[in-house]
Amino acid sequence: MPDVHEITDPADDRLGDYRALTDLELRIKWEQPNGLFIAEGELVLRRALRAGYRPRSYLIDAKRVDQLADLPADAPVYAAAPAVLDQVTGFHVHRGVLASFHRLPLRTADELIASARRLTVLEDINNHTNIGAVFRDAAALGVDAVLLSPTCADPLYRRAVRVSMGEVFAVPYARLEPWPDGLEVVRAAGFTVLAMTPDPAAVPLQRLTPAQRERSALLLGAEGPGLSRNALAASDVPVKIPMRRGVDSLNVAAAAAVAFWELGRDDKEIDG
């Protein structure tokens, strides 16, 4: 069991990592430059530990300390009442468990491209909920790695980690630069770049040829604007999910789940 330190003062300097967790601008300026991220909830915390992330500290509802007595002893536990937690973080920490972790070195796009069979590439997706959901889809549905355009949101931001249920730790990711010229590197490695679009002229996913499916890199854009013209031009095949009842598109995470399943439906190595 790590050393447990009871905290009664929300202004305690030892809690600096956890301050104002709902202030996105402040967190962006604090977390990445300091090589840190925040995990929320016991399940996410334990998945981060299993993935090899090194804890810097834990902040736990004092009533839950015994529940987490098996935590590694290489980082302090700060125990506080719910009211203190709420004042420090800026929201009601209903799970009662937070942890500050050191980030691992970011892998390179070349490294991931070389080792993957199936990729997804995200352009300008800056909604953390959608980022987290896409990572969970990728983990569940056979995507080996995620490549992010330079303007995509941070997958290790607290909300993204929480929505992914910690699956951001299971799927490797890297930034793909320059953008969109970096897609040529993906293509040169033997991938077919499939650009998801509502364009009626696009190819329905289920009609792709076996060769187009074999090593696919599915390109997804942000909700609303979708993929940029430059990204579409840099792709190989525009693809779509056939829609009914006049619906023209799905939420990007829902579209990703449908597309990932379709691209992997013939995989022989499926759990269960």
C-alpha positions in Angstrom: 0.0 0.0 0.0 1.4 3.5 -0.9 1.8 6.1 1.8 -1.6 7.7 2.5 -1.7 11.5 3.1 -5.0 13.0 4.5 -5.8 16.3 2.8 -8.2 18.7 4.3 -7.2 21.9 2.6 -8.3 22.3 -1.1 -5.4 24.8 -1.6 -2.8 22.1 -0.6 0.1 22.5 -3.1 0.4 18.7 -3.4 -2.8 18.6 -5.4 -1.6 20.9 -8.2 -2.0 18.1 -10.8 -5.7 17.9 -10.1 -6.7 21.6 -10.0 -9.5 22.9 -12.3 -9.9 19.7 -14.3 -12.9 21.2 -16.2 -10.8 24.1 -17.6 -9.8 22.7 -21.0 -7.5 25.6 -21.9 -5.7 25.4 -18.5 -5.4 21.6 -18.7 -3.9 21.7 -22.3 -1.3 24.2 -21.1 -0.5 22.1 -18.0 -0.7 18.4 -18.9 1.1 17.8 -22.2 4.0 20.3 -21.5 4.6 18.5 -18.2 4.2 15.0 -19.6 1.2 14.2 -17.5 -2.4 13.0 -17.9 -5.3 12.4 -15.5 -7.1 9.1 -15.2 -10.6 9.1 -13.6 -12.2 6.0 -12.1 -10.8 2.8 -10.7 -11.2 0.8 -14.0 -9.4 3.4 -16.0 -6.7 3.8 -13.4 -6.0 0.0 -13.3 -5.9 -0.2 -17.1 -3.3 2.6 -17.2 -1.2 0.7 -14.7 -1.5 -2.5 -16.8 -0.4 -0.6 -19.9 2.8 0.5 -18.2 2.1 4.1 -17.3 3.9 5.3 -14.2 1.7 6.9 -11.5 2.8 10.3 -10.1 0.1 10.4 -7.4 -3.4 9.3 -6.6 -6.3 11.4 -5.3 -9.0 9.3 -3.7 -12.2 9.8 -1.7 -11.1 8.9 1.9 -13.9 6.3 2.1 -12.4 4.3 -0.8 -8.8 4.1 0.4 -9.1 0.5 1.6 -10.7 -0.5 -1.7 -7.5 0.5 -3.4 -5.0 -0.9 -0.9 -3.3 -3.0 -3.6 -2.1 0.0 -5.6 1.7 0.1 -6.3 3.6 1.8 -3.5 5.7 4.0 -5.9 3.4 7.0 -5.7 1.6 8.8 -2.8 -2.1 8.5 -2.1 -3.9 11.7 -1.2 -7.1 11.0 0.6 -9.8 13.7 1.0 -13.5 14.1 1.6 -15.8 14.5 -1.4 -16.2 18.2 -0.7 -12.5 18.8 -0.9 -12.2 16.8 -4.1 -15.0 18.8 -5.7 -13.3 22.1 -4.8 -10.0 21.1 -6.1 -11.2 19.6 -9.4 -14.1 21.9 -10.2 -16.7 19.1 -10.5 -18.3 16.4 -8.5 -15.9 13.4 -8.6 -18.7 10.8 -8.3 -16.3 7.9 -9.0 -14.1 9.1 -6.1 -10.9 8.0 -7.8 -8.3 10.1 -9.7 -4.7 9.6 -10.6 -2.0 11.6 -12.2 0.2 9.6 -14.6 3.4 10.2 -16.5 3.0 9.9 -20.3 5.0 7.5 -22.3 7.0 8.7 -25.3 4.8 9.1 -28.3 5.4 6.6 -31.0 6.1 7.6 -34.6 3.7 7.2 -37.5 6.3 5.2 -39.4 6.6 2.7 -36.6 2.9 2.1 -36.4 2.4 1.9 -40.2 5.1 -0.7 -40.4 3.5 -3.0 -37.8 -0.2 -2.6 -38.6 -2.6 -4.4 -40.9 -5.5 -2.1 -40.4 -5.4 1.7 -39.5 -7.7 4.5 -39.0 -6.7 8.1 -39.7 -8.5 11.0 -38.0 -8.6 14.5 -39.4 -9.4 17.6 -37.2 -11.4 15.6 -34.7 -11.2 17.9 -31.6 -14.1 16.7 -29.6 -12.7 14.6 -26.8 -15.8 12.5 -26.4 -15.6 11.5 -30.1 -11.9 10.8 -29.8 -12.4 8.5 -26.8 -15.3 6.7 -28.5 -13.3 6.1 -31.7 -10.5 4.6 -29.7 -12.9 2.2 -27.9 -14.4 1.2 -31.3 -10.9 0.6 -32.6 -9.9 -1.6 -29.7 -13.1 -3.6 -29.9 -13.3 -4.0 -33.7 -9.8 -4.9 -34.9 -8.1 -1.6 -35.7 -4.4 -1.9 -35.0 -3.4 1.8 -34.7 -4.8 5.3 -34.9 -3.0 8.1 -36.8 -4.0 11.7 -35.9 -3.8 14.8 -38.0 -1.9 17.6 -36.2 -5.1 19.4 -35.1 -6.8 16.4 -33.5 -7.6 16.5 -29.8 -5.3 14.8 -27.2 -6.4 11.2 -26.7 -5.0 11.3 -23.1 -7.2 14.2 -22.0 -9.4 13.1 -19.1 -12.7 13.0 -20.9 -11.3 11.1 -23.9 -9.7 8.5 -21.6 -12.9 8.1 -19.6 -15.2 7.7 -22.6 -12.8 5.2 -24.1 -12.9 3.2 -20.8 -9.1 3.2 -20.9 -8.9 1.7 -24.4 -6.7 4.7 -25.4 -4.0 2.7 -23.6 -4.6 -0.4 -25.7 -4.5 1.1 -29.2 -1.2 2.8 -30.2 -1.4 6.2 -31.8 0.8 8.7 -33.4 0.6 12.1 -35.1 0.8 12.0 -38.9 2.7 15.0 -40.3 2.8 16.8 -42.6 -0.9 16.8 -43.3 -2.3 15.6 -45.6 0.9 14.8 -47.4 1.7 12.2 -44.8 -1.1 10.0 -46.3 1.4 9.2 -49.1 3.5 7.4 -46.5 0.5 5.3 -45.6 -0.2 4.5 -49.2 3.5 3.7 -49.9 3.4 1.1 -47.2 0.7 -0.8 -49.1 -2.5 0.6 -47.5 -5.6 1.6 -49.4 -6.7 4.9 -48.0 -10.5 4.8 -47.7 -12.1 8.3 -47.2 -15.5 8.2 -45.4 -17.9 10.6 -47.0 -21.7 11.0 -47.4 -21.1 11.7 -51.1 -23.8 9.6 -53.0 -21.2 8.7 -55.6 -18.9 7.0 -52.9 -18.5 3.3 -52.9 -20.6 1.4 -50.3 -18.3 -0.2 -47.8 -19.7 -3.6 -48.3 -18.8 -3.4 -52.0 -15.1 -2.9 -51.5 -12.9 -5.5 -53.2 -10.9 -8.0 -51.1 -7.7 -6.2 -52.3 -9.1 -2.8 -51.0 -10.0 -4.4 -47.6 -6.7 -6.3 -47.2 -4.7 -3.4 -45.8 -7.1 -0.5 -45.2 -6.6 2.9 -43.7 -10.0 4.4 -42.9 -10.0 8.2 -43.0 -12.5 9.9 -40.8 -13.3 13.7 -40.5 -14.9 15.8 -37.9 -18.7 16.0 -37.5 -20.1 18.8 -39.5 -17.3 19.7 -42.0 -16.3 16.1 -42.6 -13.0 15.5 -44.5 -11.2 18.5 -46.1 -10.9 18.6 -49.9 -7.2 18.1 -49.6 -7.7 14.9 -47.5 -10.3 13.6 -49.9 -7.9 14.3 -52.8 -5.1 12.4 -51.0 -7.2 9.3 -50.5 -7.6 6.3 -52.8 -11.3 5.4 -52.6 -14.3 7.5 -51.2 -16.5 5.2 -49.2 -19.9 5.5 -47.5 -22.3 3.7 -45.2 -25.6 3.3 -47.1 -28.3 5.2 -45.3 -32.1 5.0 -45.1 -35.0 7.3 -44.4 -33.2 10.4 -45.7 -30.5 10.3 -43.0 -27.2 11.6 -44.6 -24.7 10.8 -41.9 -23.9 9.3 -38.5 -22.0 10.6 -35.5 -18.3 10.0 -36.3 -17.9 7.4 -33.5 -21.0 5.5 -34.7 -19.8 5.7 -38.3 -16.4 4.4 -37.2 -17.9 1.4 -35.4 -20.0 0.4 -38.4 -17.1 0.8 -40.8 -14.6 -1.0 -38.5 -16.9 -3.9 -38.2 -17.5 -4.1 -41.9 -13.8 -3.9 -42.8 -13.0 -6.7 -40.2 -16.0 -9.0 -40.6 -14.1 -11.7 -42.5 -11.2 -11.7 -40.0 -10.4 -15.2 -38.8 -8.9 -14.1 -35.5 -11.9 -12.8 -33.6 -12.2 -13.3 -29.8 -15.3 -15.2 -28.7 
